[in-house]
């Protein structure tokens, strides 16, 4: 079971996933992205994520590709230990831009400065 909350500030979407990744999380993220006209920035908070699984990781890879073709960016924020381990096992730690110390009040312009990769 999972839960996802999505908030929007301009072109920046902040999504927080709790529990396991499931299809409804992908649908919710995709639906929110439809409302952003150009170059969206998506910050996906995974601090409460129990696991992504193969389907979740495959979705994130497709999502990152889709966002970059629109001039946007995906940032993974505050990885849970389980998610960090899943990415490391699949040798994807350096594939995604990861931000540990960030909150919405800092603004999206700080994300590239704080990202690891």
TIMARBA-150444 format. One record per atom (N, C-alpha, C, O): x negated, y negated, z; atom name; residue number from 1. Coordinates in pm, 1 decimal, padded with zeros to 6 digits, m for minus. Example, Ala and Ser with C-alpha at 12.3 -4.5 7.8 and 13.67 -1.06 7.14 Angstrom:
BEGIN
m01319.0,00569.0,00780.0,N,1 $
m01230.0,00450.0,00780.0,CA,1 $
m01320.0,00330.0,00780.0,C,1 $
m01423.6,00331.9,00846.5,O,1 $
m01285.0,00225.0,00708.0,N,2 $
m01367.0,00106.0,00714.0,CA,2 $
m01290.0,m00003.0,00787.0,C,2 $
m01340.9,m00113.8,00803.9,O,2 $
***
This chain:
BEGIN
m00084.7,00118.4,00000.0,N,1 $
00000.0,00000.0,00000.0,CA,1 $
m00088.5,m00123.7,00000.0,C,1 $
m00198.0,m00123.7,00056.2,O,1 $
m00038.7,m00229.4,m00064.4,N,2 $
m00115.9,m00352.4,m00066.9,CA,2 $
m00025.2,m00474.4,m00060.6,C,2 $
00097.3,m00465.6,m00068.3,O,2 $
m00091.1,m00587.5,m00046.4,N,3 $
m00022.3,m00715.9,m00047.5,CA,3 $
m00116.9,m00816.7,m00110.3,C,3 $
m00237.0,m00815.3,m00083.4,O,3 $
m00062.3,m00904.5,m00194.4,N,4 $
m00145.5,m01007.3,m00254.8,CA,4 $
m00075.3,m01142.3,m00242.4,C,4 $
00043.1,m01155.8,m00273.3,O,4 $
m00150.5,m01241.0,m00196.8,N,5 $
m00102.0,m01379.1,m00187.8,CA,5 $
m00181.1,m01461.7,m00287.5,C,5 $
m00303.2,m01448.7,m00296.0,O,5 $
m00113.0,m01546.4,m00362.8,N,6 $
m00179.8,m01630.2,m00462.4,CA,6 $
m00138.2,m01774.6,m00441.0,C,6 $
m00019.3,m01805.4,m00433.3,O,6 $
m00236.6,m01862.9,m00431.3,N,7 $
m00211.3,m02005.9,m00423.8,CA,7 $
m00283.0,m02073.0,m00540.3,C,7 $
m00378.9,m02019.1,m00595.6,O,7 $
m00234.9,m02191.3,m00576.2,N,8 $
m00293.7,m02261.5,m00690.6,CA,8 $
m00325.9,m02405.2,m00653.4,C,8 $
m00247.9,m02475.0,m00588.7,O,8 $
m00445.8,m02446.6,m00697.9,N,9 $
m00487.3,m02586.3,m00686.9,CA,9 $
m00542.4,m02626.7,m00823.1,C,9 $
m00656.6,m02594.9,m00856.2,O,9 $
m00462.2,m02696.0,m00901.0,N,10 $
m00504.9,m02734.5,m01035.1,CA,10 $
m00530.2,m02611.6,m01120.8,C,10 $
m00441.3,m02528.5,m01139.1,O,10 $
m00651.1,m02600.2,m01173.1,N,11 $
m00689.0,m02487.7,m01258.6,CA,11 $
m00743.6,m02370.2,m01177.2,C,11 $
m00781.8,m02268.1,m01234.3,O,11 $
m00747.5,m02383.6,m01045.2,N,12 $
m00805.1,m02279.9,m00958.8,CA,12 $
m00694.9,m02199.8,m00889.9,C,12 $
m00608.6,m02254.7,m00821.3,O,12 $
m00700.8,m02068.8,m00910.4,N,13 $
m00611.7,m01976.9,m00840.5,CA,13 $
m00691.1,m01905.1,m00732.7,C,13 $
m00801.9,m01857.6,m00757.4,O,13 $
m00634.3,m01897.5,m00613.7,N,14 $
m00696.4,m01824.2,m00504.4,CA,14 $
m00603.7,m01709.3,m00468.7,C,14 $
m00489.6,m01730.3,m00427.7,O,14 $
m00654.4,m01586.9,m00484.9,N,15 $
m00575.1,m01467.6,m00457.2,CA,15 $
m00642.0,m01389.7,m00345.1,C,15 $
m00764.3,m01375.5,m00342.4,O,15 $
m00561.5,m01339.7,m00253.3,N,16 $
m00613.1,m01260.6,m00140.7,CA,16 $
m00545.3,m01124.0,m00142.6,C,16 $
m00423.2,m01113.4,m00131.1,O,16 $
m00626.9,m01019.9,m00157.2,N,17 $
m00576.7,m00883.4,m00162.1,CA,17 $
m00598.0,m00816.5,m00027.7,C,17 $
m00708.0,m00818.7,00027.5,O,17 $
m00491.6,m00756.9,00024.4,N,18 $
m00500.3,m00677.8,00147.5,CA,18 $
m00456.2,m00536.0,00115.0,C,18 $
m00354.1,m00516.1,00049.2,O,18 $
m00532.3,m00437.6,00160.8,N,19 $
m00499.9,m00298.2,00135.2,CA,19 $
m00569.8,m00246.4,00010.9,C,19 $
m00673.0,m00299.3,m00030.2,O,19 $
m00512.8,m00142.9,m00048.4,N,20 $
m00569.8,m00082.7,m00168.7,CA,20 $
m00522.5,m00156.7,m00293.2,C,20 $
m00411.8,m00210.4,m00296.9,O,20 $
m00608.3,m00158.5,m00394.9,N,21 $
m00568.4,m00216.1,m00522.2,CA,21 $
m00461.3,m00128.0,m00584.7,C,21 $
m00472.5,m00005.5,m00582.3,O,21 $
m00357.1,m00189.9,m00640.9,N,22 $
m00251.3,m00116.4,m00710.4,CA,22 $
m00204.5,m00200.8,m00828.8,C,22 $
m00239.4,m00318.2,m00841.2,O,22 $
m00125.1,m00138.5,m00915.0,N,23 $
m00078.7,m00205.6,m01036.9,CA,23 $
m00006.9,m00337.1,m01009.3,C,23 $
m00018.1,m00431.2,m01087.8,O,23 $
00067.0,m00344.5,m00898.2,N,24 $
00139.7,m00468.2,m00870.9,CA,24 $
00044.1,m00585.1,m00847.1,C,24 $
00078.4,m00699.2,m00877.9,O,24 $
m00073.4,m00559.4,m00793.7,N,25 $
m00171.3,m00666.9,m00774.7,CA,25 $
m00214.9,m00721.2,m00909.8,C,25 $
m00224.5,m00842.6,m00927.4,O,25 $
m00241.3,m00633.3,m01005.1,N,26 $
m00279.8,m00676.6,m01139.4,CA,26 $
m00167.5,m00755.6,m01204.2,C,26 $
m00192.6,m00858.7,m01266.4,O,26 $
m00043.8,m00708.7,m01190.5,N,27 $
00070.6,m00781.1,m01249.8,CA,27 $
00085.5,m00919.6,m01188.1,C,27 $
00111.2,m01016.7,m01259.4,O,27 $
00069.8,m00929.7,m01056.4,N,28 $
00083.3,m01059.3,m00989.3,CA,28 $
m00026.2,m01156.2,m01034.2,C,28 $
00001.2,m01273.5,m01059.4,O,28 $
m00148.6,m01107.7,m01044.2,N,29 $
m00259.7,m01193.3,m01089.0,CA,29 $
m00237.2,m01236.8,m01232.7,C,29 $
m00253.4,m01354.5,m01265.0,O,29 $
m00200.0,m01143.2,m01319.5,N,30 $
m00175.3,m01176.7,m01459.8,CA,30 $
m00063.3,m01279.4,m01474.2,C,30 $
m00074.3,m01372.7,m01553.7,O,30 $
00043.6,m01262.6,m01398.0,N,31 $
00156.1,m01356.5,m01403.7,CA,31 $
00113.2,m01495.8,m01358.6,C,31 $
00152.9,m01595.4,m01418.9,O,31 $
00033.1,m01503.4,m01254.0,N,32 $
m00014.8,m01634.1,m01206.1,CA,32 $
m00105.1,m01700.4,m01309.1,C,32 $
m00099.6,m01822.1,m01326.6,O,32 $
m00187.9,m01622.5,m01377.3,N,33 $
m00278.4,m01677.4,m01477.6,CA,33 $
m00203.2,m01732.7,m01598.4,C,33 $
m00252.6,m01823.6,m01665.2,O,33 $
m00085.6,m01679.7,m01627.0,N,34 $
m00005.3,m01731.0,m01738.3,CA,34 $
00032.6,m01877.3,m01717.3,C,34 $
00053.5,m01951.0,m01813.7,O,34 $
00041.2,m01918.9,m01591.3,N,35 $
00078.0,m02056.1,m01560.5,CA,35 $
m00036.1,m02155.1,m01566.8,C,35 $
m00014.9,m02274.6,m01546.5,O,35 $
m00156.6,m02108.5,m01594.5,N,36 $
m00273.1,m02196.7,m01602.1,CA,36 $
m00307.6,m02214.7,m01749.9,C,36 $
m00341.8,m02119.2,m01819.6,O,36 $
m00297.8,m02338.2,m01795.4,N,37 $
m00309.8,m02365.3,m01938.7,CA,37 $
m00447.1,m02335.1,m01997.1,C,37 $
m00456.8,m02269.1,m02100.6,O,37 $
m00552.2,m02381.7,m01933.0,N,38 $
m00685.3,m02364.8,m01992.8,CA,38 $
m00791.3,m02343.9,m01885.8,C,38 $
m00776.9,m02389.7,m01772.5,O,38 $
m00896.1,m02275.2,m01922.6,N,39 $
m01015.3,m02253.5,m01839.1,CA,39 $
m00984.3,m02228.9,m01691.7,C,39 $
m01027.1,m02306.4,m01606.2,O,39 $
m00910.8,m02122.6,m01660.7,N,40 $
m00879.1,m02097.0,m01520.1,CA,40 $
m00998.7,m02047.0,m01440.6,C,40 $
m01086.2,m01977.8,m01492.7,O,40 $
m00999.9,m02083.5,m01315.0,N,41 $
m01094.7,m02027.0,m01219.1,CA,41 $
m01013.1,m01942.1,m01123.3,C,41 $
m00915.0,m01989.0,m01065.6,O,41 $
m01053.7,m01817.0,m01106.6,N,42 $
m00984.2,m01727.5,m01015.1,CA,42 $
m01080.4,m01685.6,m00905.2,C,42 $
m01187.9,m01632.1,m00932.3,O,42 $
m01040.8,m01710.2,m00781.4,N,43 $
m01116.5,m01666.1,m00664.8,CA,43 $
m01036.3,m01553.3,m00602.0,C,43 $
m00924.7,m01574.2,m00554.4,O,43 $
m01093.9,m01433.8,m00602.1,N,44 $
m01026.0,m01317.5,m00548.2,CA,44 $
m01090.0,m01280.1,m00414.8,C,44 $
m01201.6,m01228.3,m00409.9,O,44 $
m01017.3,m01307.4,m00307.5,N,45 $
m01063.5,m01278.1,m00171.7,CA,45 $
m01039.1,m01129.9,m00143.3,C,45 $
m00925.1,m01083.5,m00142.0,O,45 $
m01146.3,m01057.9,m00121.0,N,46 $
m01137.6,m00913.5,m00097.5,CA,46 $
m01177.9,m00875.0,00044.2,C,46 $
m01214.6,m00760.2,00069.0,O,46 $
m01171.5,m00969.4,00136.8,N,47 $
m01214.2,m00943.7,00274.1,CA,47 $
m01125.7,m00840.7,00344.6,C,47 $
m01171.9,m00771.3,00435.1,O,47 $
m00998.9,m00830.3,00303.8,N,48 $
m00907.4,m00734.0,00364.9,CA,48 $
m00873.7,m00618.4,00271.9,C,48 $
m00780.8,m00542.3,00298.8,O,48 $
m00948.1,m00604.5,00163.4,N,49 $
m00922.3,m00496.2,00067.7,CA,49 $
m00980.3,m00365.7,00121.2,C,49 $
m01097.0,m00359.7,00159.9,O,49 $
m00898.3,m00262.4,00123.0,N,50 $
m00944.4,m00131.4,00170.0,CA,50 $
m01025.1,m00061.5,00061.1,C,50 $
m01127.7,00000.2,00089.8,O,50 $
m00979.7,m00070.9,m00063.1,N,51 $
m01053.5,m00013.1,m00175.1,CA,51 $
m00996.3,m00065.0,m00306.0,C,51 $
m00881.4,m00108.7,m00312.5,O,51 $
m01078.7,m00059.2,m00410.1,N,52 $
m01035.3,m00096.3,m00544.0,CA,52 $
m01005.0,00027.9,m00627.2,C,52 $
m00909.6,00029.7,m00705.0,O,52 $
m01085.8,00130.5,m00610.3,N,53 $
m01070.9,00250.7,m00691.8,CA,53 $
m01111.8,00223.7,m00835.2,C,53 $
m01141.3,00110.0,m00871.9,O,53 $
m01113.4,00326.3,m00914.4,N,54 $
m01153.3,00312.7,m01053.7,CA,54 $
m01063.7,00219.2,m01132.0,C,54 $
m01111.8,00140.5,m01213.6,O,54 $
m00932.5,00226.9,m01107.8,N,55 $
m00838.2,00140.7,m01180.3,CA,55 $
m00858.6,m00006.6,m01145.0,C,55 $
m00852.4,m00093.0,m01232.5,O,55 $
m00882.6,m00034.8,m01018.6,N,56 $
m00904.7,m00173.3,m00975.9,CA,56 $
m01032.7,m00230.7,m01031.7,C,56 $
m01036.0,m00346.2,m01074.2,O,56 $
m01138.2,m00151.5,m01032.2,N,57 $
m01265.5,m00198.2,m01086.0,CA,57 $
m01254.7,m00219.6,m01236.3,C,57 $
m01304.8,m00319.1,m01288.7,O,57 $
m01189.2,m00126.5,m01306.5,N,58 $
m01169.6,m00142.7,m01451.2,CA,58 $
m01088.8,m00268.8,m01480.0,C,58 $
m01118.7,m00341.7,m01574.6,O,58 $
m00986.0,m00294.8,m01398.4,N,59 $
m00906.7,m00416.7,m01416.2,CA,59 $
m00992.7,m00540.9,m01397.1,C,59 $
m00983.4,m00634.8,m01476.1,O,59 $
m01076.2,m00543.1,m01293.5,N,60 $
m01160.6,m00660.4,m01268.4,CA,60 $
m01259.6,m00684.1,m01382.8,C,60 $
m01287.6,m00799.0,m01417.2,O,60 $
m01312.0,m00578.2,m01441.0,N,61 $
m01402.8,m00593.9,m01555.6,CA,61 $
m01326.7,m00655.4,m01673.5,C,61 $
m01376.1,m00748.2,m01737.6,O,61 $
m01206.8,m00603.9,m01702.1,N,62 $
m01125.6,m00660.9,m01811.3,CA,62 $
m01086.2,m00804.8,m01780.1,C,62 $
m01087.4,m00890.6,m01868.4,O,62 $
m01051.6,m00830.9,m01655.3,N,63 $
m01011.0,m00965.2,m01614.9,CA,63 $
m01124.9,m01064.0,m01633.2,C,63 $
m01104.4,m01173.8,m01685.1,O,63 $
m01243.5,m01026.1,m01591.5,N,64 $
m01358.2,m01115.5,m01607.0,CA,64 $
m01382.8,m01146.4,m01754.5,C,64 $
m01410.1,m01261.0,m01790.3,O,64 $
m01373.5,m01046.1,m01838.9,N,65 $
m01391.9,m01065.9,m01982.0,CA,65 $
m01283.6,m01158.6,m02038.2,C,65 $
m01312.7,m01250.6,m02114.6,O,65 $
m01159.4,m01133.1,m01999.4,N,66 $
m01047.8,m01215.4,m02047.6,CA,66 $
m01061.4,m01360.7,m02002.8,C,66 $
m01037.3,m01452.3,m02081.4,O,66 $
m01099.5,m01382.0,m01877.8,N,67 $
m01116.8,m01518.8,m01828.0,CA,67 $
m01230.3,m01590.2,m01900.9,C,67 $
m01217.4,m01707.5,m01935.8,O,67 $
m01340.9,m01520.5,m01923.9,N,68 $
m01455.1,m01585.6,m01988.8,CA,68 $
m01422.5,m01622.8,m02133.0,C,68 $
m01474.9,m01722.3,m02183.1,O,68 $
m01337.7,m01546.1,m02201.0,N,69 $
m01299.6,m01583.0,m02337.9,CA,69 $
m01211.2,m01707.2,m02338.9,C,69 $
m01202.1,m01775.9,m02440.6,O,69 $
m01146.3,m01736.5,m02227.2,N,70 $
m01065.2,m01858.6,m02214.1,CA,70 $
m01146.2,m01973.8,m02155.2,C,70 $
m01092.4,m02082.0,m02132.0,O,70 $
m01274.9,m01951.0,m02131.1,N,71 $
m01358.6,m02053.8,m02070.3,CA,71 $
m01346.8,m02058.2,m01919.4,C,71 $
m01393.5,m02152.8,m01855.9,O,71 $
m01285.4,m01957.7,m01862.2,N,72 $
m01264.7,m01952.7,m01718.4,CA,72 $
m01368.4,m01867.3,m01647.9,C,72 $
m01462.4,m01816.9,m01709.5,O,72 $
m01349.6,m01852.1,m01518.0,N,73 $
m01446.3,m01780.0,m01435.6,CA,73 $
m01374.9,m01699.7,m01328.3,C,73 $
m01272.9,m01742.4,m01274.2,O,73 $
m01429.7,m01583.1,m01298.4,N,74 $
m01382.7,m01500.6,m01187.4,CA,74 $
m01489.9,m01500.6,m01079.9,C,74 $
m01607.1,m01474.8,m01107.5,O,74 $
m01449.1,m01529.6,m00957.8,N,75 $
m01537.1,m01519.6,m00841.8,CA,75 $
m01475.2,m01420.5,m00744.2,C,75 $
m01357.1,m01431.4,m00711.1,O,75 $
m01553.4,m01324.7,m00698.4,N,76 $
m01509.9,m01235.3,m00591.9,CA,76 $
m01557.2,m01296.2,m00461.4,C,76 $
m01674.2,m01332.1,m00447.8,O,76 $
m01467.0,m01307.8,m00366.0,N,77 $
m01496.7,m01378.1,m00241.5,CA,77 $
m01488.0,m01282.5,m00123.2,C,77 $
m01393.4,m01204.5,m00111.6,O,77 $
m01587.3,m01289.6,m00036.1,N,78 $
m01586.6,m01219.5,00093.3,CA,78 $
m01552.6,m01071.2,00077.9,C,78 $
m01448.7,m01025.6,00125.8,O,78 $
m01639.1,m00997.4,00012.0,N,79 $
m01615.3,m00855.1,m00010.5,CA,79 $
m01608.1,m00778.4,00121.1,C,79 $
m01691.1,m00797.8,00209.9,O,79 $
m01508.2,m00691.2,00132.7,N,80 $
m01505.0,m00600.1,00247.3,CA,80 $
m01620.5,m00501.9,00231.0,C,80 $
m01674.0,m00486.0,00121.3,O,80 $
m01658.1,m00437.1,00338.5,N,81 $
m01766.6,m00338.3,00330.4,CA,81 $
m01733.2,m00227.3,00230.9,C,81 $
m01820.0,m00182.1,00156.2,O,81 $
m01606.9,m00183.7,00230.1,N,82 $
m01565.7,m00075.7,00139.8,CA,82 $
m01577.8,m00118.6,m00006.3,C,82 $
m01625.0,m00041.0,m00089.5,O,82 $
m01536.1,m00240.3,m00038.4,N,83 $
m01543.9,m00289.6,m00176.3,CA,83 $
m01690.0,m00310.0,m00216.4,C,83 $
m01729.7,m00275.3,m00327.6,O,83 $
m01768.7,m00365.5,m00126.7,N,84 $
m01911.4,m00384.1,m00157.0,CA,84 $
m01977.6,m00250.1,m00187.4,C,84 $
m02060.9,m00240.2,m00277.5,O,84 $
m01940.3,m00148.0,m00112.1,N,85 $
m01996.4,m00014.8,m00134.4,CA,85 $
m01948.9,00042.2,m00268.4,C,85 $
m02027.8,00103.2,m00340.6,O,85 $
m01821.5,00023.2,m00302.2,N,86 $
m01770.1,00070.6,m00431.7,CA,86 $
m01845.0,00006.8,m00548.6,C,86 $
m01880.7,00075.0,m00644.7,O,86 $
m01868.4,m00123.1,m00540.0,N,87 $
m01940.2,m00192.4,m00647.0,CA,87 $
m02085.0,m00145.9,m00654.9,C,87 $
m02139.3,m00128.7,m00764.1,O,87 $
m02147.5,m00125.7,m00539.5,N,88 $
m02286.9,m00080.6,m00537.4,CA,88 $
m02300.9,00059.7,m00595.8,C,88 $
m02394.3,00085.9,m00671.5,O,88 $
m02210.5,00149.0,m00561.9,N,89 $
m02215.1,00286.6,m00613.2,CA,89 $
m02205.9,00287.2,m00765.3,C,89 $
m02269.6,00369.1,m00831.6,O,89 $
m02126.4,00195.8,m00820.4,N,90 $
m02107.8,00188.8,m00966.2,CA,90 $
m02208.4,00094.5,m01032.5,C,90 $
m02198.7,00066.6,m01152.0,O,90 $
m02304.4,00046.1,m00954.8,N,91 $
m02407.9,m00045.1,m01003.7,CA,91 $
m02348.1,m00171.2,m01066.2,C,91 $
m02394.9,m00219.0,m01169.5,O,91 $
m02243.3,m00224.4,m01001.4,N,92 $
m02175.8,m00344.3,m01050.9,CA,92 $
m02194.7,m00465.2,m00959.9,C,92 $
m02130.7,m00568.5,m00979.5,O,92 $
m02280.8,m00452.7,m00862.3,N,93 $
m02301.1,m00562.0,m00767.5,CA,93 $
m02341.2,m00690.9,m00838.2,C,93 $
m02293.9,m00798.6,m00802.1,O,93 $
m02426.9,m00681.1,m00937.3,N,94 $
m02472.9,m00800.3,m01008.3,CA,94 $
m02385.8,m00836.7,m01127.9,C,94 $
m02409.9,m00938.6,m01192.7,O,94 $
m02285.9,m00755.9,m01158.1,N,95 $
m02198.4,m00783.2,m01271.3,CA,95 $
m02103.0,m00898.5,m01241.2,C,95 $
m02074.3,m00980.7,m01328.2,O,95 $
m02054.4,m00903.9,m01117.5,N,96 $
m01958.0,m01005.7,m01076.9,CA,96 $
m02026.9,m01119.3,m01001.8,C,96 $
m02131.8,m01100.6,m00940.2,O,96 $
m01966.2,m01236.0,m01008.3,N,97 $
m02014.0,m01349.3,m00929.0,CA,97 $
m01946.7,m01340.8,m00793.1,C,97 $
m01824.2,m01346.9,m00783.1,O,97 $
m02027.3,m01326.8,m00688.7,N,98 $
m01976.5,m01307.4,m00552.8,CA,98 $
m02008.0,m01430.2,m00468.8,C,98 $
m02120.1,m01481.0,m00469.9,O,98 $
m01908.1,m01476.6,m00396.6,N,99 $
m01922.1,m01591.9,m00307.1,CA,99 $
m01880.7,m01547.1,m00168.0,C,99 $
m01768.6,m01500.2,m00148.3,O,99 $
m01970.2,m01561.1,m00072.1,N,100 $
m01938.2,m01521.1,00065.1,CA,100 $
m01884.2,m01637.6,00147.9,C,100 $
m01779.1,m01624.8,00210.8,O,100 $
m01952.6,m01747.9,00148.7,N,101 $
m01917.1,m01860.9,00235.9,CA,101 $
m01849.9,m01971.3,00155.6,C,101 $
m01917.1,m02060.6,00104.0,O,101 $
m01717.2,m01965.5,00144.9,N,102 $
m01640.3,m02066.6,00072.1,CA,102 $
m01499.4,m02067.8,00126.1,C,102 $
m01446.0,m01963.8,00164.7,O,102 $
m01438.2,m02186.3,00129.1,N,103 $
m01295.1,m02194.0,00154.2,CA,103 $
m01235.9,m02298.7,00061.1,C,103 $
m01308.2,m02381.2,00005.3,O,103 $
m01105.9,m02295.2,00044.8,N,104 $
m01038.3,m02379.6,m00053.7,CA,104 $
m01064.8,m02528.2,m00033.5,C,104 $
m01066.2,m02604.4,m00130.2,O,104 $
m01085.7,m02570.4,00090.6,N,105 $
m01109.8,m02711.8,00118.0,CA,105 $
m01242.4,m02761.3,00060.1,C,105 $
m01261.3,m02881.8,00043.2,O,105 $
m01334.7,m02669.1,00029.6,N,106 $
m01463.3,m02707.8,m00028.6,CA,106 $
m01448.2,m02745.3,m00175.8,C,106 $
m01533.6,m02814.8,m00230.9,O,106 $
m01341.2,m02700.4,m00239.4,N,107 $
m01318.5,m02731.0,m00380.0,CA,107 $
m01384.7,m02630.5,m00471.7,C,107 $
m01486.4,m02570.2,m00437.5,O,107 $
m01325.1,m02613.2,m00589.6,N,108 $
m01375.6,m02513.5,m00683.8,CA,108 $
m01509.8,m02550.8,m00744.6,C,108 $
m01581.4,m02463.2,m00793.3,O,108 $
m01545.5,m02677.9,m00743.1,N,109 $
m01674.6,m02719.2,m00800.9,CA,109 $
m01793.7,m02664.1,m00722.8,C,109 $
m01904.9,m02658.9,m00775.2,O,109 $
m01771.4,m02622.9,m00598.1,N,110 $
m01879.3,m02565.7,m00517.3,CA,110 $
m01905.0,m02417.7,m00548.8,C,110 $
m02011.8,m02365.7,m00516.2,O,110 $
m01809.4,m02350.3,m00611.0,N,111 $
m01820.7,m02207.5,m00634.9,CA,111 $
m01947.2,m02166.8,m00711.2,C,111 $
m02016.8,m02075.7,m00666.5,O,111 $
m01979.6,m02230.3,m00824.2,N,112 $
m02100.2,m02187.4,m00895.7,CA,112 $
m02228.7,m02205.0,m00814.3,C,112 $
m02325.2,m02130.7,m00832.1,O,112 $
m02228.7,m02304.1,m00724.9,N,113 $
m02346.6,m02328.1,m00643.0,CA,113 $
m02364.9,m02221.6,m00535.1,C,113 $
m02476.8,m02194.1,m00492.0,O,113 $
m02254.1,m02162.5,m00492.3,N,114 $
m02258.9,m02064.6,m00383.9,CA,114 $
m02261.8,m01920.2,m00432.0,C,114 $
m02285.0,m01828.5,m00353.2,O,114 $
m02238.3,m01899.9,m00561.1,N,115 $
m02225.8,m01763.5,m00614.8,CA,115 $
m02359.9,m01692.4,m00619.9,C,115 $
m02463.0,m01751.3,m00652.5,O,115 $
m02355.4,m01564.3,m00586.6,N,116 $
m02471.5,m01476.8,m00596.8,CA,116 $
m02463.7,m01409.3,m00732.9,C,116 $
m02363.7,m01344.9,m00764.7,O,116 $
m02566.9,m01423.4,m00812.3,N,117 $
m02585.4,m01357.7,m00940.8,CA,117 $
m02670.1,m01443.3,m01028.0,C,117 $
m02698.4,m01406.4,m01142.0,O,117 $
***
